[in-house]
C-alpha cells in the first residue's frame, strides 16, 4: 500500500513522483536566510570587543575581592613580586601569610590571562591605591584607545 502523502501515481503508468520541495522553493528559503545573516551578523561580530572588555573588568573586580579577603585574613596584600599568584598558591618568599586557606582565594587554581591572552599586571603598593591591577587591552601595550585601551582597577566604579 502506497503512502498517499509521499507518493503520487503519474498518469497511471506505474511511475511515481515523491513530493518534496522544488528547486525554486529552496532558492527562496536560502535567499531569505542569507538576508537575515547579512543583517544580524555585523551586529553580533562587532560586539566581541565589548564582551572582552566587560570580561576583563569583571575579572579585575574578582581579583580585587580576593585581594581584600587576603588582606582581611593576613593583614597585608601580597607584594608585586608575589603577584596575583599569591591568590592561588601560598607565597614562599617575602611576607608569608599566616592564615592562608588550603584552597587559596580563587575558585580556579590558576590566574587566567586576560581575554587577549596577555597576563594581568599587579603592582603593590600601587600608584593609585593599595594595589593596582590592569590589562593592556587588545594590543598588549601600554596606552591605546578603544579596544586597545588599558583597563585598570582604579577607573572601575
Protein Blocks (a to p, Z undefined) as FASTA:
>chain_A
ZZfklpccehhnopacdddddfklmmmmmmmmmmmmmmmmmmmmmmmmmmmmmmmmmmmm
mmmmmmmmmmmmnopacdfklommlmmoccfehjddfkbcfkljbfblcdcddfkopacd
dddddfkbmbdcddebjnopgedehjlpccdfklpZZ
